[in-house]
Amino acid sequence: MFVSILLLCVFIFFIILHLKSQRPNNFPPGPPVLPLLGNILQLNLENPLKDFERSYGDVYSIFIGRKPAVVINGMKAVKEAIVTKATDFAGRPQDMFINEVTQRKGVIMADYGSSWREHRRFHANLMSSTNQKVKPSLTYLSLQLYDTFPVIRHLPLPFQKAFKNFEVILKVMIHFHKETRVPGEPRDFIDCYLDELEKRDNGSSSFSEEQLIMNSLDLHGAGTDTTSNSLLTGFLYLMNYPHIQERCQQEIDRVLEGNCQASFEDRHKMPYTQAVIHEVQRVANTVPTALHCTTRDTELMGYSIPKGTLIIENLTSVLNEEGQWKFPHEFNPENFLNDQGEFVKPEAFMPFSAGPRVCLGEGLARMELFLMMVTLLRKFKFIWPEEAGEPDFTQVYGITMSPKPYCMKVQLRKKQTHTDIWMWCLENLFHETCFLLPL
């Protein structure tokens, strides 16, 4: 009897040992791993990467279930991975739920390969195009989805079914564009893609209507939360740093005097406003992590990383790294100004990541943020309500980072036909139903 129990214990021990994930030779260190679960139980839901860097350094490993992942922190490690050895770390994990939903099409989650390179080149050329008709069209696509079909926002449907609804909407929009477009005269992104599809109609291209659907969803998904959360963070700080808001407004008034509206070129004459907008992006840290995958066996900071390893870039660690910023842990536009008051952009500023996988909408996002913030600051003064108490700058951790809901007062700066002050409850923006309440 005793021997049987002993053998059973030995058998269970060997099963647990077999199920326990093992780190390969010279793999980055990390916390102890549980059988089957890996390090899932050790992850902080509010900030999954919190505290590990302190114990294991800039490069460490965790296990998500039985799947190993390498987390990279700090400017030196991140730069080596996504700039110096860019091709080695340019892949995307292909075994996630989102890959099944998107059918491995699109650009954002597509793996590194010929199809990704073709579409990436197309997007890059489109973004840098001097055709002014095209530049605002990507934003227009996002707004069109929301404005034309507002019911989609409130459907109590599972994620995949809601995704299918977007797909159906886009198919209707594509059909409409095909029926009404004039080749060579694009109105928006869909027209541009259809023009390109027509040029490449040779059977060997990766361009297709299915790819158009996923590319449109990529642009819609990447361009809504990030820009809106950056704006929400920006006004939260500007209300609570009124001297910074006032200095921005003085610069805007001086540069735009006599002009009806701002243009993106005006940024070169507004170093302080530029610094404030970039500082907003730094503290907003809208996309705190980026997921990559190694395309071949490689090395990073002396460690061996096998092909197919999930790589998690901790961009937060770069945007808050001591030694890279004058004021890493506070909101201060001086982080982007030199001693002469000129705008400078430190190398550690990478809210859009870097390398071949840098956000393809970076240029568009910078243009949108500049024009929106300058236009609003020129017209309005944003005030923190006394009854709101102390501001809470704590961010809500998710796929994107966002500030907690807050209230603001918006006051017209120049004398108009009325000078009402309004309370704008930004909580409603998170529920997609915004309204104004007169005080």
ZIQUIGI-V607938 format. One line per field, one symbol per residue. phi: phi as a letter, one per 40 degrees, with the letter a starting at -180 (. if undefined). burial: # if it has 24 or more other ideal C-beta (glycine too) atoms within 12 Angstrom, else .. Layout:
phi = ???
burial = ???
This chain:
phi = .ccccccccccccccccccccbcccfcdcacdbcdgcgbdccccccadccgcdccbgcbabbbcgcccbbbbbgdccccdccbcbdccbccbdbbbdcccccffbgbcbcccaccccdccccccccccccccccdcccccccccccccbccccbccbcdcccccccccdccccccccccbcbdgbccadccccccccccccbgbcccacccccccccdccccbcdccccccccdccccccbcccdcccccccccccdgccacbccccccbcccdccccccccccfdbcbbcbaccacabafgccbcdgccbbcccdcccbccgcbcbcbacadcdbbcccgccbbccccacbgagccddccdcccccccccccccccccbbbbccdccgccbcccccadbcaccdababbbccbcbcabcbbcbccdcccbgbcabbcc
burial = ....................#.#...##.##.#....##...#....##..##..#########..#################.##.#######...#..##.#########..##.###.##..##......##.######.###.....#..........#..##.##..##..#........############........####.###############################..##.###.##..##.....#.#.##..##########################..####.#.##.##############..##..#..#.#####.....#.##.###############.###############.######.....#.#.###..####..######..........###.#..#..........
